[in-house]
Amino acid sequence: MRKRFLSALLVFSMAAAALAGCGSEDKDKGSSDSTSKGASSENNSSGTVSDGGKVLNIYCWNEEFKSRVTDYFPGYKKKDATSGTIGDVTVKWNITPNENNAYQDNLDAALQKQESASADEKVDVFLVEADYALKYVNSEFAAPLADLGVNDSDLSEQYQYTKDVVTDSNGVLKGTSWQAAPGVLFYNREAAKEVLGSDDPAKVQEYVKDWETFGETAETMKKAGYKIMSTANDSYRVYSNNVSSKWVEDGKINIDDNIMKWVDDSKKLVDAKYTGAYDMWSDDWKKGFYPEGKVFCYFGPAWLVNFSMAADTEGSIGNKGGWGATEGPQGFYWGGTWICAAAGSDNSGLIKDIMLQLTANADIMKAISEGTDDFVNNQPVMEEMAESKYSSKILGGQNPLGIYCNGVKDLSLSNVTGYDLGCTEEFQHAMKNYFEGNATKEEALDQFYKAVVEKYPDLTY
């Protein structure tokens, strides 16, 4: 099997890691002993996984999944910052940040050694994001959930698109997630009241209901001293999730018309100084998290405003409950985190238990949403909470779940490919030169094509 691992890695080994939701601080939470043994005594494996292991090795890129396990999985007991126990199984956390592809490089190296590794050193669980999920799902290092004993009926209340992300080319499900990530437009309430006359979500929506109106509002915001967005890249996912074709068609790089619409619309916004061309996650991009940054809106899912926009930092807009949420010009999704079982794991029963407790137990998922403001992957729970008195402190007491629920219904992953991460990063990098006037559009496109072919030698353009 090692040869198959290696061959599956070759095409994508240079892919860079996408950035997704940030985690929260660990909490040593007491819990019941109802699942203290963690692993089922029944061996659910059909060959790719087995049971009875004493060490559960989990590979991830930040503290988010770790906090979900430590805070919400029954029976987890913390030992120290990098380990804990579930019953008589030791849980070891291998956390490598995403920067410069470090997480995937570390995971790939471990998976290449999976067949020869000792029982206590084998990878048992690893986390993936939407932009590169297919790299692992369409290989043999992610075990089918059926081999763990996780069935379709167990996950029947999840949003379908979250299952599509981790379904391989043969229709086999190889991962599951506790969260869904439909996107909305988060707006600065003070700016909305000052410039638009109201911070009511329905009224703000009228100023951002389509891209033409959004552009007009950008001019209004500029006159009042605000940027409509921090960077043109803020709107990229909205356009890229509404394409009618794939990044790669029959081995050839393809740029969808809606991606080019993003380029043309963004160029106008940058030239008019309605927005910047900063890299996302940069210090300049983050300035809009604070009132003095003078940014009207950001596009993103729940994890962005909850975990990535300095909501825990005194003086930030989020810390003051100063963001609001509305639909924006188009529905979209962004990111999310999926749990995969590694082929060769000897902890199938415990992995099954973790998956079912965190991604299919309605009570636990409701607790996650109430405790973290995350939008969880359970349609009945989210619809119930959308009609409840639930409110988000970061969003000024607003209940945004109805907006999220409306946005998640029509999400489609039909145009996702295993090349999306690399194409997205190289496209944004090339277009930055165009937006800033350092290259013509044609020069930027040529830069993009050459960079992608260098990254993926099997492609042409």
C-alpha positions, -999 to +999 in steps of 0.1 A: +000+000+000+030+023+006+036+025-032+000+036-037+004+062-010+034+076-027+019+077-062-012+094-049+009+121-033+030+130-064+004+151-082-005+172-052+026+172-030+033+209-038-002+222-030-002+249-004-025+248+026-057+269+027-065+289+058-096+280+077-113+287+109-091+295+139-094+275+170-101+285+206-082+281+238-082+246+254-105+241+284-102+211+307-138+202+309-151+174+330-173+149+313-193+117+319-178+082+317-206+070+294-181+065+266-150+063+288-136+033+270-139+052+237-134+023+215-161-002+207-153-038+214-167-047+180-141-047+151-159-027+124-130-030+099-131-046+065-094-043+060-083-006+060-086-002+097-086-023+129-094-019+165-078-022+200-050+004+197-037+021+228-026+054+212-048+077+191-026+100+170-045+130+156-030+153+129-044+188+125-033+224+118-047+244+147-065+241+180-101+242+166-107+204+164-088+198+196-110+223+215-141+205+201-128+171+214-116+185+248-147+205+254-175+183+240-164+147+237-177+127+267-149+110+286-119+131+274-094+139+301-066+164+295-031+154+305-011+183+291-011+207+261-003+179+236-020+148+250-050+134+269-069+102+275-102+086+265-106+056+287-074+036+285-064+051+251-038+079+251-047+108+227-017+126+211-022+159+193+002+165+164-005+202+154+014+218+126+004+253+113-008+256+077+018+283+067+040+274+038+022+240+034+038+228+066+008+209+078+003+189+046+040+182+043+041+169+078+010+148+073+022+134+039+055+124+055+037+105+082+013+088+058+042+076+036+055+058+067+021+044+077+027+009+066+060+005+084+052+025+115+047+009+149+012+006+162+017+036+186+031+058+159+005+053+131-016+082+120-052+075+132-071+107+125-063+136+102-081+168+094-086+183+059-101+214+044-124+217+013-097+232-009-075+201-007-098+174+006-099+156-027-061+152-026-066+128+003-101+115-004-092+103-038-062+083-024-059+053-002-048+071+030-084+080+039-104+050+050-141+046+040-164+055+068-182+023+062-151+004+073-155+021+107-192+011+108-204+047+101-235+044+078-255+068+057-283+067+083-260+079+110-253+111+090-287+116+075-293+150+092-261+165+079-260+190+050-254+171+018-227+194+005-205+186+035-207+149+025-200+157-011-167+174-002-153+141+012-168+117-012-143+101-036-146+096-073-162+062-068-189+076-045-173+064-013-176+087+018-143+092+036-148+119+061-173+139+082-176+173+097-192+189+128-196+222+109-210+237+078-197+269+064-223+289+044-211+325+039-227+358+045-217+395+044-206+408+078-210+446+081-198+472+104-229+483+123-216+518+132-206+524+096-241+512+085-258+536+109-236+565+100-236+561+062-267+541+054-290+554+082-296+519+097-279+488+109-309+466+104-299+435+084-329+437+060-322+474+053-285+469+049-292+441+024-308+466+001-275+483-003-256+451-011-282+430-028-263+425-061-229+435-074-241+466-092-257+479-061-226+468-041-205+490-064-227+520-059-226+515-021-188+514-024-188+550-037-211+561-009-188+545+016-157+561+001-172+596+004-178+588+041-142+577+046-147+539+045-135+511+022-163+488+011-140+458+018-105+455+032-092+438+000-106+427-034-098+392-022-126+394+004-152+388-023-133+362-042-150+332-027-185+346-035-176+346-072-156+314-072-185+295-056-209+306-083-190+292-113-204+270-140-172+251-148-142+236-131-107+250-127-094+220-147-113+204-176-098+173-192-063+181-180-064+217-191-065+248-169-098+266-173-108+301-160-146+304-155-164+335-168-175+343-132-138+343-120-130+368-148-160+388-136-144+390-102-112+402-119-130+430-138-153+440-109-123+440-085-101+461-108-127+488-109-130+488-071-093+490-065-087+517-092-115+538-076-098+532-042-130+516-028-109+487-016-073+476-014-054+446-029-039+433+003-032+396+009-058+380+031-046+373+067-020+401+063-017+429+089-032+454+065-062+431+059-068+428+096-070+466+102-107+465+094-113+444+125-110+476+145-131+508+142-101+529+131-096+506+101-126+521+085-138+490+066-175+484+060-177+447+054-160+412+051-174+381+034-172+348+053-189+320+072-194+318+110-158+307+117-144+339+101-162+364+124-161+341+154-125+329+153-106+350+128-116+386+133-102+394+167-135+390+186-116+382+218-094+413+215-105+443+235-112+473+212-121+452+182-154+456+165-164+420+173-155+424+209-179+452+211-207+433+193-203+456+164-208+433+134-241+425+117-248+398+092-269+399+060-271+378+028-250+399+005-250+398-034-248+359-037-248+328-016-215+310-011-195+288+013-159+289+025-139+263+041-148+240+069-129+211+086-134+174+080-124+144+101-108+115+082-097+081+095-063+071+083-061+038+065-039+015+087-053+029+120-058+005+148-085+026+166-116+022+144-140+020+173-128+051+190-127+070+158-162+060+150-173+072+184-156+106+180-172+110+146-207+101+157-205+121+189-192+153+174-209+152+140-241+133+145-252+137+181-278+165+180-274+174+217-236+178+214-239+197+182-264+221+197-240+226+226-212+234+202-232+260+184-244+276+217-209+275+232-189+287+202-213+304+177-203+278+152-228+268+125-230+231+130-236+203+105-271+193+116-300+207+096-328+201+122-307+216+150-298+247+130-334+252+118-347+249+154-321+274+167-329+298+139-364+301+153-352+303+189-339+331+211-303+322+203-282+353+197-246+361+189-228+386+211-203+393+183-232+402+160-248+426+185-274+401+197-285+391+162-296+356+155-279+349+121-288+313+118-318+318+095-295+336+070-270+308+072-298+282+068-311+299+037-276+301+022-266+265+028-296+249+010-284+255-025-247+249-021-232+227-047-197+211-049-202+199-085-173+220-098-148+212-071-115+196-082-083+185-065-065+215-081-086+242-066-063+253-038-033+258-060-052+275-088-069+299-063-037+309-046-018+314-079-047+333-094-050+357-065-012+362-065-011+370-102-041+393-101-026+413-073+000+425-098-028+435-122-049+452-095-019+472-083-009+482-119+023+462-120+012+440-149-015+440-176-043+416-174-027+394-201+006+394-183-010+385-150-029+356-167+003+344-183+020+345-148-009+324-134-008+297-161+029+293-158+028+291-120+001+265-120+018+243-146+050+245-125+030+234-095+010+207-114+032+194-143+004+171-155-017+202-166-017+222-198-032+255-208 
